[in-house]
Amino acid sequence: MLSTRRGHERLVAPGTGAKAKPTPADRILVTVLHLRKLATMDLLGQSFGVTAITISRASQEVCPLLGAHGHHIKTSTARFRTPSDVARFLASKPT
């Protein structure tokens, strides 16, 4: 066995390995936010700690399920492209 010959288990660099996947609740939330067109996929990815591709895949999987259950998401008039856009919007609201 290699670990015996090596004298220790395999060394793993920090940040390597499989990335965390969004939970089912996060996938639904991301899809609703995407369908409302509140934020770009890049911003949603940054917010949830995943890539824009992961957001796209989640949306592709959840959209048909929402439609099958009669949930139709309307678009919003607000648009956010950067985290500072979100912070500015939240700071302007007293609640």
C-alpha positions as a printed NumPy array, in Angstrom:
array([[  0.   ,   0.   ,   0.   ],
       [  1.341,   3.427,  -0.933],
       [  0.541,   5.096,   2.378],
       [  2.625,   2.465,   4.184],
       [  5.603,   2.961,   1.891],
       [  5.167,   6.726,   2.04 ],
       [  4.878,   6.687,   5.836],
       [  1.696,   8.819,   5.9  ],
       [ -1.615,   9.362,   4.152],
       [ -1.766,  11.365,   0.955],
       [ -1.262,  15.095,   1.459],
       [ -4.092,  17.222,   0.135],
       [ -3.688,  20.91 ,  -0.611],
       [ -6.308,  23.28 ,   0.819],
       [ -9.08 ,  24.107,  -1.62 ],
       [ -8.743,  20.924,  -3.656],
       [-11.357,  18.245,  -4.077],
       [-15.041,  18.422,  -4.903],
       [-16.74 ,  21.756,  -4.377],
       [-19.846,  22.006,  -2.233],
       [-23.094,  21.623,  -4.137],
       [-26.108,  23.789,  -3.401],
       [-28.814,  22.19 ,  -1.287],
       [-32.222,  21.525,  -2.869],
       [-33.587,  24.624,  -1.104],
       [-30.708,  26.723,  -2.464],
       [-31.329,  25.352,  -5.96 ],
       [-34.975,  26.418,  -5.804],
       [-34.081,  29.843,  -4.404],
       [-31.421,  30.413,  -7.061],
       [-33.881,  29.423,  -9.784],
       [-36.558,  31.796,  -8.503],
       [-34.04 ,  34.648,  -8.254],
       [-32.812,  33.868, -11.764],
       [-36.341,  33.707, -13.204],
       [-37.196,  37.014, -11.541],
       [-34.093,  38.381, -13.309],
       [-32.926,  39.993, -10.083],
       [-29.268,  39.154, -10.581],
       [-26.85 ,  37.82 , -13.146],
       [-25.79 ,  34.186, -12.93 ],
       [-22.303,  35.356, -11.977],
       [-23.638,  37.341,  -9.02 ],
       [-25.868,  34.457,  -7.914],
       [-22.879,  32.139,  -8.179],
       [-20.762,  34.464,  -6.033],
       [-23.568,  34.725,  -3.481],
       [-23.967,  30.962,  -3.19 ],
       [-20.298,  30.05 ,  -3.536],
       [-20.662,  28.199,  -6.845],
       [-20.027,  28.929, -10.519],
       [-22.466,  30.46 , -12.988],
       [-22.583,  27.074, -14.74 ],
       [-23.875,  25.485, -11.528],
       [-26.572,  28.169, -11.339],
       [-27.533,  27.467, -14.949],
       [-27.771,  23.725, -14.343],
       [-29.858,  24.211, -11.212],
       [-32.21 ,  26.494, -13.109],
       [-32.528,  24.001, -15.983],
       [-33.45 ,  21.24 , -13.53 ],
       [-35.847,  23.221, -11.327],
       [-37.737,  25.258, -13.993],
       [-39.648,  22.266, -15.403],
       [-40.601,  21.191, -11.875],
       [-41.948,  24.643, -11.023],
       [-43.936,  24.705, -14.259],
       [-45.318,  21.212, -13.691],
       [-46.684,  22.345, -10.32 ],
       [-48.237,  25.503, -11.734],
       [-45.705,  27.999, -10.381],
       [-45.014,  30.822, -12.818],
       [-42.433,  33.357, -11.674],
       [-42.867,  36.967, -12.775],
       [-39.85 ,  39.123, -13.527],
       [-38.85 ,  41.961, -11.228],
       [-37.999,  45.526, -12.132],
       [-34.893,  45.519,  -9.905],
       [-31.617,  44.358, -11.48 ],
       [-28.364,  43.638,  -9.646],
       [-25.037,  43.017, -11.348],
       [-22.542,  43.346,  -8.49 ],
       [-22.527,  42.746,  -4.737],
       [-22.277,  46.524,  -4.224],
       [-25.57 ,  46.939,  -6.164],
       [-27.254,  44.629,  -3.665],
       [-25.662,  46.394,  -0.689],
       [-26.74 ,  49.795,  -2.009],
       [-30.309,  48.539,  -2.516],
       [-30.489,  47.034,   0.976],
       [-29.022,  50.182,   2.559],
       [-31.704,  52.342,   0.937],
       [-34.53 ,  50.3  ,   2.511],
       [-35.295,  51.01 ,   6.201],
       [-36.627,  47.488,   6.838]])
